[in-house]
Amino acid sequence: MRDELADRLRQLRDLTGRSLRDLARDIDTSSSSLSRYFSGQAVPPWPTIVALCKAAGRDPRPLRPLWEQAKEGAQSGPSAAAPVRNDLPHDVTAFTGRKAELDALLAAAQTMSAVAIDGMAGVGKSALAVHAAHLLTTDFPDGQLYLDLHGFTPGRERVEPVEALRVLLTALGLAPGRIPEGLAERAALWRSELATRRAIVVLDNATDAAHVRDLLPGAGQIFVVITSRRRMVELDGVLPISLDVLPSEDAARLFVRSVGGTRPGDVNEVLRRCGNLPLAIRVAAARLRHRPAWTLDTLVERLREGELPVSDVFEMSLRQLDPAQRRMFRLLGLVPGEDIDAYAAAALAEIPLANARTLLEDLVDVHLVQEPAAGRYRMHDLLRQAARADDPDADPVPAITRLGDYYLSGLLAVKKLNEILIPLPVTVSHPPSALPDLSEYGRVLHWMDVEQSNVTATFALAVRLRIDASAVGLGQLATMSYARRGGSAELRRGLEATLPSAERLGDRRVLASHRFLLGALLLRLGRLAEAVPDLEAARVLMAAEGDTVSEGFALLQLGEIREYLLAPDDAVDLLERATAILPADAKAVHARLRSGLAQALVSAGRYVEARELAADVIATGPTGDRQTERMCLDVLGRAAFGLGDLPTALGFSEQAVDVSRSNSHAILEAASLTDVAVVLQHLGRTEEAASRQAEAVEILERAGESHRLVRCLLPYAEACLATGDRDSAARVFRTALEVSSTHGLDYLVPQARDGVDRAS
């Protein structure tokens, strides 16, 4: 009954002719709630149905019996079990003390919705929160979520509420395409998703009450544990738990357990020097554990030198470092990402790889650096702060420039293997002493996945420090990763942020490539009117520099826009012009642009010409260019389909899927999967067609690629309509209309609406 009601509600929505956002405003509800009602995920209140009928000019009374039946079905229980996720970090080894606070927290979990743990840095707030969450796992079986908000992480911008909600909603299993853009809408959807779950959520390292207010649940059996260095008295209904340093007995127990046993000497003096601060105790104990000949008196002597206050407890470990180790410690404090490997550390310090590895291991031994995974190193927030305080006047620009050059060098190696043919004039002023092995495609993909967040963080810091060459280069080369995994909106923000940097560099080639990439990205986002000025400006700059290869790629993108706007003959003209200006020795580029010309010919219905051109590219072009090969296979499949040869079309389209899959390029794989689905639908193999199309939709929803999603929905809907499956066609056309309206894909809205009309 719920699905039938949702279908009737979608009909009412279509009758209004309004976008989801406008309709939500008119009937005084949220866009996210309406999406859930239209998709059948929730049953709306009766007043909402009345308001929707009023907006559509229909009598609501006939819907009342259906609504009551759907409501009864919704109350009987969910149709499927909610996905369970456990994101909790590993429980703290040798957790000690905090009995009163832990008892209060566990008791609150039975009667309250949230607690807020506050206290000074290093006092053990996160340890208590995570330990308690592990103990409560069985009480909250629908999920255990954890998010570090980085409110007090040195060198890191905090995670803003709108981004935190995106991460949390994604953790609940929502596809990126279902997550709205606005803070209020995301918060409403978050509360709605939690309402039927019994889950625990740890929000670690918050700045203040305002930082977490929108992340708190509404109804439902949810328990939230917040940690912050500030007390959150402004939050109503949240139990405050304040942590002080450990009592002496618990501090002594923690120290002994961390050392691995007792040592001769006065433990109380050690604890006094550490101020009973748990993190300081662990660092001091680690130093002692790795010095079997030391007694407690030896440790006290090191602590006593200089009468260090508690806030300077790390100085004890720092004074044991030789100059090279201490320099590395300071430099690691500047690293903006979550972690680092030995190759990046060698570039950061401008030393040989072997030396970097030795220094990192030395710092791990004294617990000034952690090694959470083999070959990956990270710093605790307080240690990062201590590293920066060790040389507060140091200029970070030279070190971050070297780190940026390391990532640039790695990405340039990736570019070569990825067959990225357009020239990108990236400047590397400090080539690193060594790079990891990036000679195989599998290694490249692994490196890009592991370093993605670190490259992004280094890019953001380079922008803030106005290290223009690094900022521009990292912004441009990041397009490779985003092209494969999705996330176009984030990449757009990065390219727009570095456009002033590209202009300041004063190199027209750099500015041209930057404008080109921004235009190409806007095209991918479906912002065609915005893309044209950037692409045309790039083309003019490229022509002025005599860079006909880059100019050809700009014309390729402009031609694709003409295809999207249903002017394929214009696209053919632009692509013929592009291939004509290329130098004779640019064989790989010739092949790529001729493949683009073949795609334009297919769009123009010139199937025989397209087939012959694509076949010639495969026969005469350079071998090993998988991107060009995939484009030609797409053309051959679509041309065969246009000529009525369905078995041949299916074969070529499935080959195109295999090529993209072997390259781990899911976004392009989705487009070819839709080609397969269309052919299967026309062959009468409807179940297989629906399965392949579902694969494509899942890929694009997960990647948040709304524009590509609509461009996959429309041809499949047309295939359903052409083969007499009007119900499926109408459903898919309605989905395309909803997505294109919600995400501002204005040029696709008329096509989707026309499809709805023809299928209805």
N, C-alpha and C positions, 0 to 999 in steps of 0.2 A: 504493500500500500504506500510505503514511503516513496518508492521509485515512481509510482503512478502520480502521487501528489507532486513530486518534483517535476515531472513532465508537464503537468498542468500549470505549474508555476512558471516554468520556462516559456510556455505559450503566452501567458499573461505578460511576461517580460518582453517578449518579441512584439506583442501588440502595442506596447508603449513606445517602441522605437527609440528608447533612451539608452544611454550607456549605463553600465553598472554603477558607476560613481554618481551620475546624476539621479538615477533611480533611488539609490540609497539615501541621498540627501532629501529627495522629495517625500519619501515615506518615513523619514526619521529613524534610520537604522544604519548599521555599518556595512561597508562593502564586503568585508570578510564574512559577516553573518549571511548576507544575501547569497554569496557564493556557496556557502554550505547548504542553504535552503535549496538553491537551484540544482546542486549536485546530488541532493538526497542524503547528505551526511547528517542533517539535522532537520527537525520538524519546527517550523516557525510558530510563534504565538498566533492565536486567531486574529488579534488586532492588526498584525503585520499582513496577513492574508487579505483582510478587509481593505487596508490601505493600498495594497498592490492591485486589487480588483478595481478600486476607485481610480487609480492611475491609468488602468487599461480600459476603463469605461465598461466594466462587466459587473454583474450581480454576484456577490460572494456566496449567497445562500446555497446554491447547488454544490459548492465545495465542502460544506460543513460535514456531511457524513464521511467523506473521504478523509478529511482532516482528522476527525475523531478516531477513525480506524488507524491511520498512520501514527497518531499520538499514542494510542494504546500499544501498538507494535514497538514504538521507540522506548516505552516505559518497561517493556518486558525484558529488555536487555540488549546489549550491543550485538550486531550481527557477526562481528569478528573480533578476536582478541587484539588489544592494542599492542604494538611492538614494544618490547622491553629493551631498555638500553642501560648499561652501567658504565658511566664515564669516570667513576671515582678513581683518583690516583691510588697508588699502592699505600696501604696502611703504614703508619710510621713504625719503624723498627724500634723496639725498646720504649714504647710509649709508657710514660711514668707519671704518676700523680694525677691531679685534676679530678679527684673523686667527686668532690662536692659539685664542681661545675658540670662534670659529665652526668651525674645523677640528675641535676636540674635540667640539663638539655634533653635527656632521655624521657624524663617525666613530661616536659613541655611537648614532646612529639605526640603524646596521647591526648592533649587537651588544647593545644594552640596550633596556629598555622605557621609561625615563624619565630626564630630567635636571632639575635644579633650579637656576635662575639666581638668585643673590642679590647684593645690593649696596645702596648708599645710594639715596635718592630722587633721581631725575633722572640716574642714571648710565647709563641706556640699556638696562635689562633687557628692557623690552617691545620696544624696537627690535630687539635681537638675536634675541629669540624669534620675532617676526613675520618678520624677514628670513630666518632659517633655515627657518622653516616654508614660506615661499614657495619656497625652493630645494629643499625635500624633497617638493613636491607630487606630482611624478611617481613618487616612490618609495612614496607612500601614496595610491593612486588611489581608495580607497573613501570618502574624506572628509577634510576639513580643518576641524576645529571650533575655535572660539575662544570663550572666556568670561572676561569681566572679573569677578573675584570681589569687587572693591571692598574688599579687606582694609585698605587704608590711604587710602581716599578720604574727604577731609574732608566732614562733613555727610551722609554716606551710611552706612547700616548695611551690613555685609558681607553677601554672598550666602551663606546657610547651606548646608551640604552637601546637605540634603534638597531645597532649592529649586534648587541647582546641578544636581543629578541630574535634576530635572524638566525644566529647560531643555535639558540635554544629550540626554536621551531624546527630547524633542520634536524636537530638531535631527536625530536619527536617523530621524525619520518616524513615531514611535509616537504613536498617538492618545491624548489625555488620559485617556480611559476605560480604557486598558490600563495606565496608570502607577499602581502602588500608592501608598499614603499613607506608609508607614513608611520610615525611612532605610535599614534593613537590606534590606528588600525591593527598594527602588529601586536600591541598590548592587548587589544580586545580579542584577537585571535588566540593569543597565548593563554588568556584566562579561559576562553572557550574550550581549548584543547585540554586544559588541565582539569576542567570541571568534572569529567567522568573518570579520572585516573586517581590512583593512590600511589604517589611518587614522592621522592625526596629530591630537593634541588639545593646544591651548595653553590653560593655566590661568593667567591673568594676575592679578597683584596679590593673592596669597594671604597670609593672616595668618601662618600657621605650618603645621607638618606636620599637625597634627590637622585643619586646614581642608581639606586635600586628600586625606587618607588614604583616605576612602571613594570618592574619585573616580578612584583608580588602577585600571587594568585588571588582569585575571587572566591567562588564557591569550590567545593570539592575537598577531598581528603589529601591535601598537599602539605608537605612540611618543608619550609625553606630555612636554611642555615646561612647566615650572612657573616662575613668577617670584615673588619675594617679597623684602621688605626684611630678612627673617630667614633665617639658614642653617637648612637642614632636615636636620640630622644624624640625626634620629630615623627617617628613612625609609630602610629597607633596600633595596638594589638600585637606588638612585637616584643618578646621578652628579652631584656638586655642581660648579657652575661659578660662581666668585665674580668679580664685576666690580669693578674699581677705576676711578678717573677715567682718562681717556685719556692715553696717553703724549704728550709734548709734540709730537712730529712728527705724530701722528694728530690731535691737538687742533687744530694749526695748519691741517692739511688740511681738517678739518671747518669751521673758521671761514672759510677762504677760499672754500670751495665754498658755504657758506651766505650769505656776503656777495655772491657773484657775481663775485669777482675780487679782485685785490690792491689795497691802499691804502697810501699812504706812511705810515711810522711803525713803531713797535715792536710787532709782533704778540705777542711773548712776554710783554710786560707786560699786555696785554689778557687773555691766557690765564691768567696768574698771578692776576689779579684775579677771573677766573671760576673759578679752581680747577680748570681742565681738566674741569669738569663739563659733559657734553654739552648738557643742557637749558639751562644758563646760557650756554653758548657760542652756542647758537642764538638765544636772546633778545637777547644783546648784538649778534650779527651782524645780526639783523633791524633793530635800531635804527640801525645804521650804514648798512645797505643803503638805507634810506629817507631818508638824509641825505647826498646827494651831495657837499655842501660839507665834510663832516667828514673829518678824517684819523684815523688810529689814535691819534694823540696827543690829539686832541679827545676821543675815546672814553675813553682812559686817564685824562684829566683828570677826566671825569665819574665814572669809577670810583674815582679816588683820593680825591675829596672825602669826608671823613669816615672814610677808611681802612676801608671796609666789608669785613667778613669774607665768605667765600664763601657762607655761609648767607644773607646779606643781598643777594645779587647782584641780586635783582629791584628793590631800592630804587633802583638806577640808573635804571631805566625809570620807576619811580613818581615820581621827582623831576622828570621832564620833563612830568608831567601837570599841567593846571590844576586848580583845586579841584573843578570839576564833573566832570571826567574821573576824578579820584581818588575822588570820592564814588561814582560809578557802579561803578568797579572794586571798591571795598569791598562795595557792595551785591550785586554779582554773586557775590561769594564766599559769600554767604548762601544762594544759590539751591540748593534741595535736589535739583532734577531734573537730567536729563542735559543739557538745553539750554534756551534761552529765545529768544523772538522780541522784536521791538521793542515790540509792544503790552504784553507782560508786563513788559518792562524799564521802560517808561514808568510803569506802575502801581507797580512796585517803588520807583522813585525819586520818584514823585509829580510828574512833569514832563510837558510836552506830548510827543506822539508824535514830532514832527519833531526835537525836542531829543534824545530817546532814540536815534533813529537815528544822528544825528551823533556822539553820544558813543560808541556801539557801533563805528562805523566808525573813529573815532579810536583806540580800543583795539585793533582788529584791525590797524591799521597798525603798531603797536609790538609786535605779537605777545603782548600780554597777554590777548587773547581770540582764539579761533579761530572761523572761519566755515566749518564743514564742508559746509554746504548754503546756498543763497541764502536770506538772511533768518533763518537759525538760528545761534545763537551759543552757544559753550561754552567752559569754562575747563579747562586742564590741572590735574591734582590739585595740583601744587606751586604753581601760580599761585593756585589757590583758597585754599590754605593761606597764601600770602603776603598775599592780600587780607584774610583774617581777622586775621592778625597785625598788619596795618597799623592796626587799631583794635580791640585785643583786648577792651576794656571795653564795646564797643557792645552795646546790647540788641537782639537780633534780632526781638523780638516786633512792634514797629511795622511793620518792613519785610515780614515774613512775613504779617502781617495784611493789608497792602495787596496783596501777591501773591495771597493767598487770596481776597480780594474781587474781584480781576480774574478769576480762574477761576470764582468764583461767578457773576459777572455774565455771563460767556460761557455758562455752563451754564444760566442762567435764560433766555437768549435761545434756546438749544437746546430747552429744555423747552417754550417757547411754540410753536416750529415742529414739535415732535414730538407734539403733541396729548396732552401729559401733563395730564390734567384734574384730578387730585387736588391740592388746595392744599398747598403746602409752604412754611411760614412761615420762609423763609431771610432772614437779616439781612445786608445789605451796608452796612458803615459808611463805606467809602471807595470810592465809585464811581470806576472808572478813567476817565482822560481820553479814552480811545478804545478801541473794540473792532474786531476784524476784521469784514469783511462776512459776517454769518451769516444773510442773508436768503433764501438758497436751500438746499434740502435737500442738494444735493451738496457745497456748501461746508461745511455743518454736519458732515456725515459725515467730511470730510477733516480739519476742525479737531479733532474728537473723537479721531480716530485718531492724529493727530500729537501732541496734547497729553495723551493718556491716561497715559503714564508720568509726566509732569510733574505732572499733577493728583494722581496717586497719591502721589508723593513729597511734594508740598506738604501733602496731607492727613495723611500720617504725621508730618511735622514739626509741624503744627498740634496734633496729638494730644499729642506729646511736650512741646510748649511750653505746653499747656493754653490754647490760643487756641480757646475752646469754640465760639464762633459759626462760625468758619471750619471747624473740624473737623466739626461737626454738619452744616453746610450742604453741604460737599464730600462727606461720607459719604452724605447723602441723595440728592443730585443725581447721584452716580456710578451710581446704579441704572439710569439711562438707558443708559449705555454697556454695562454688564454685561448688561442685558436683551437687547441686540441681539447681543452677541458671545459671551456665555457667561461662565463664571468665577464661578458663584454662591458657591462655597465661600470664595473670596477676599473677595467682597463681604460675606459673612456676618461674617467676622472683623473687617472694617472697621466695620460697623454695631454689632457687640457692643462693640468697643473704644471707640466714641464714645457709647455709652449713658450712662455717667457724665457726660460733657460735656453731653448733653441734659438730664440731671437737674439739673446745676449751674446751667444757664441760668435755671431757675425759671419757664419759660413752658410752660404745660400744652399749648398748641397744638403747640409744638416737640416735646415729649415724646410727644404723641399720634401725630404723623406719624412719629416715629422708631420707636415700637413697631409702628405699622402696617407700615412698610417692612420691619422685621425679621421680622414675622409673615408678610408676603407672600413674603419670600425663603425662609423656612423651608418654606412651602408649595411653592415652586418646587423646593426640594431634596428634597421628599417626606417631610419631617419633620412630618407632620400633627399629631401629638399635641403637639409643641413649638410649632407655629404658633398653635394655638387660643388659648392664654393671652395671647400678645402681641396678637393681633388683637382679642380681646375687651376687653383692657385699653385698647387704642387706641379702640375703639368707645365705651366708657364715658366716656373723657376727651373725645372729640369731642362726644358728646351733652351733656355738662356744659357745654361751651363754646358749644353751640347751632350747631355746625358740621355741619349735616345732610348737606352734600355729602360731606364726608370720612367721616361715619358710614355713608353709603350705600355707599361704596367698601369699607369694612370689612365690611359685610354681604355684599357681592359676593364677597369673598375667603372668608368663612366659608361662603357657599353653595357655592363651588367645592370646598371640603373635603368638604362633605356629598355632592356629586356623586362625588368620588373614593371615598368610603366606601360607595358604592352606595345612597345614601339621597336620590334625586333629588327626591322630594316635599318633603322638608325644605328642599332647596335652593330649590325654587320658592317655598315660604313665605317664606324669608329674602329672596329677590329681590323678591317682591311688596311685602314690608315696606319694602325699600330704596327702591323707586320711589315709594312712597306718602309718604315723609317729605321728598322733595326739594322745594325751592322752585320755583315755576312758571317762573321766568325762567332756570333752569339747563337750557337746552334740550340742550346738548351732553352734559351729564352724564345727563340723562334718556335720551337715545338710547343712551349707552354701557351704562347699567344695564339698560335694556330688552333690549339685545342679550344681556347676561348672563342675563336671565330666559329669553330664547328658547333659549339653550344649555341651561339647566336643563330646559326643557320637552322638548327633544330627548332628554336623558338619561332623562327620565321616560316616554319613548315616546309623548308627546302631539305627534305630528308635525304634524298640521294646525294646531294652535294655534301651534306654534313657527314654522311657515312663514308664517302670516298675520302674526304679530308682527314677524318679521324683515323681511318685505316692507314693512310699515307704517313701520318705522324708516327703511328706505332711502328710502321715498317722502316722509316728513314730517320727517325729522331734518335737522340742519344739514349743508350740503355741505362737502366737503373734509376730513372726519374719516376718514382712511384706516384707522385702527385699528378704529373702529366698523364701517366698511364691510367690513373683512376678517372681523370676528366674524359679521356678518350673512351673508356669503357662505358661511362655514363652516356656519352653521345651515341655510341653504337647501339646501346640498349634502347634509348629514346627514339632514335631514328628507325630502328626495326619495329618498334611499337607503332610509330606513325605510319609505317608502310604495311602494317597488318601482320607482320611476322612475329607472333607472340612467343613461340618457343625460343627463337633467337634472342628476342628482347629479354626474356627471363634469364637466359644464360649469361649475357653480358652484364646485366644488372647484378646478378649474384656474384660475378667476378669482381665487380666494383666494390661490393660489400666486403669481400675477402681481402682486397687490397687495403681498404681503410682499417679493417680489423687488425691486419698484420702490422699496420703502422700505429696501432692504438690511437687512432684519430676518430673518436666516437662521434663527433659532430658531423663529419662528412659521411661516416657510416650510416647515420640516421637518414640522410637524404637518399642514399642508394637503397636503403631498406624500404623507403616509401615507393621508389621505382619498382622494386620487387613486388610490393603489396598491390600496386596498381595493375601490374601484368597478371598476377595470380587472380585478382578479382575478375578480370576480363576472361581468364581461362576457366572460370567457374569454381575455382578452388578457394572458396570464400573463407573457410576457417583458417587456412594457411595465410591468406591475405590479411585477415584481422590480426593474427598473431605477429606477423612481421611489422604491421603498422603499429601495434602496441609497443614493440621493441623500440621503434623510432621515437614514438611519443615519450616513452619513459626516459630515453637518453636526453632528449631536449628539455623535458620538464626538470630533470635532475640538474642539468647544466644552467637552467634559467634562461634559455635561448628562445624567447617568446617569438621573435620574428621568424626564425627558422622553423619553429613549431607550426605557425600558421601556414607557412609555405609548404609544409609537409601535409597538413590537414586538408588543404584545398584540393590538390590533385586526387587524393584518396576519396574524398567526398564526391568529386566528379565521377570517379570510376564507379562508386556505388550507385550513383544516380543513373549512369549510362547503362548499368547492368540490371536495372530494375529494382534495386534495394533502396527504395525511397526512405524508409525509416532510418536506416543507418546513415544515408546521405544527409538527411535533415539533422540528425543528431550531431554529426561531425561538422556540418556547416554552422550549426548553432555554437558549437565549441569554438570554432575559428572566429566567429563574430564576437563572442565574448572576450576571447584573448586579445584580438586586434583592437577592440574598443577599449578594453582596460589598459592596454599598454601603449596607446597612442599610435598605433600602426594605421594611420589614416588612409593610406593608399590601398590597403587591403580590405577595409571595412565594406566598400561597395561590392567587391567581389563576393565576400562572405554573405552579405545581406541578400544579394541576388540569388546566391545558391540556396539560402533558406527559403526564399519565395518559390523557386522552381521545384524544390523538393517537397514543399508543404502541400 
